[in-house]
């Protein structure tokens, strides 16, 4: 049974019900099939998405902009020099004014509070394109990819290796919504936020999935169906690059680590990848790697979100 999501915000996957997560994924699957069948899908004809960017972007900008165009709508790019959130103008005012111009707002920001403020004051749907805390659209694309490659979601084991960052946070939320068992191997002191894990455990208990945080990457990947990694130094933490590199070396996803997992394990990376750091060329270019399919599915998953929310 479908539920109406029109007008809803997407700030965090944790805010969505299990039914809504599956509805987004199923909608994305239909949209993708029709895209490859070269069928016109003008479901967002006449709709405009305002896109606010505080950070540089390849995948987020192009996937949202192309996605809107493929669904018959349009997107307006607003870069760091166009809108100085909270500096040139109050976020509250920006949210209210943009709501009079566009049908939805997508924002890629540094502070998560900016996303919360936009959602609070905008009268149109607000989509979190990335914040320091969460990256929900990325994980919806990841779940779509896993479902395509493995034929299911519930009961799979996902091993995340690296920094307990925004991607890890949303990956935890997304995994427990669909019944994936997730184990995260991070260096001591770089674990995901405790409050994220505590919130996610509520959903995990409902579906019978598990969340585990450890410090041994080899143990984490044993019997894993999916291995996921991300950069060691996210945007905003550039000053820590050298210190982080020393700490994270044992957490590199290389062939030796992959050998401790299942032969048919798939490798995910949200990109951009720092080849030779968190992942080797040998692994990211291997037959097990699905990172390019994963990048494509960002667009299809976001089209599912846009079609349902706008």
Secondary structure by P-SEA (a helix, b strand, c coil): cccccccccccccccccaaaaaaaaaaaaaaaaaaaacccccccccbbbbbbbcccccaaaaaaaaaaaaacbbbbbbccccccccccccaaaaaaaaaacccbbbbbcccaaaaaaaaaccccbbbccccccccaaaaaaaaaaaaaaccccccbbbbbcccccaaaaaaaaaaaacbbbbbbbbcccccccaaaaaaaaaaaaaabbbbbbbcccccccccccbbbbccccccccccaaaaaaaaaccccccaaaaaaccccbbbbbccccccccccccccccccccaaaaaaaaaaaaaaaaaaacc
